[in-house]
Amino acid sequence: MQFTEPQWYTSVTSTNTVLLERIDAQERLPDGFVIATTEQTAGRGRGTRHWHAEAGRDLCCSILCRTEAPARQLASLAIATALGIADTLDEVGVTAQTKWPNDVLVDGAKIAGILCELRPGVAVVGIGLNVSMSAGEAARIDQRATSILIETGSVTAPQDVLPVLLKSLSPRLKTWARAGFEGLQLDWAKRCIGLGRQIVIDDGEVSRRGILAGFGDAGQLLLLPLETDDEVAPQPSEIWSGHLRLAGSDNSTAR
């Protein structure tokens, strides 16, 4: 996938909100159009969650993807993006893991999140990546968080990280467009936490507990029940959305 020269904003409510407003206003924007900022005043995560971005410290960007992919394939767009972010972190000396469906972690602490939103024929991929968040700032967040600065001790400007991110995302999104989740499955399995372990999926007021058995052909999570009939082989349930946490852990990723 080819990207346009990013349009930088000094401050926005949310890069996804701004880009969606421009799409809804019928502005003619090309595939691969990118906007970015280092300050969001009303950043959004999945559901009712928020994404905080202090001025000048962290990277927030949104990418326009023109696609006619079916809904089943669109479910794995965040997975392709998470792998691209993890590849970016490899480039700056940080080893990251992914967490279904849309988080990137370092030793259990969140370093990046993704929010994909749709319009007819268009997907907007929003990314928040902690670049220069300090340890003190991370401690004030109501979950474990980290940044490139915390992990490496090196100060990096968000403006310098974005080209590396786009370079890493390009082959991942090309693979996704061509082959969907099946083209990403092996790399996802290497990065994703929780495989073979007992997990909890929270979805609204409903929580489901089981074993993370793997992922289906479109990236849906396969959850094996804990209690089974000895005479019948257990069959996994397909989970398409929700918040994953390891059983016995409160590893919330609300940010």
Secondary structure, DSSP 4 states (H G I P E B T S, - for coil): ---PPPEEES-BS-HHHHHHHHHHTT----TT-EEEES-EEEEE-STT-EEEE-TTTSEEEEEEEE----HHHHTTHHHHHHHHHHHHHHHTT---EEETTTEEEETTEEEEEEEEEEETTEEEEEEEE-SS--HHHHHTSSS-B--HHHHHS----HHHHHHHHHHHHHHHHHHHHHHGGGGTHHHHHHHBTTTTSEEEEEETTEEEEEEEEEE-TTS-EEEE-SS--TTS---PEEE-S-EEEETT-------
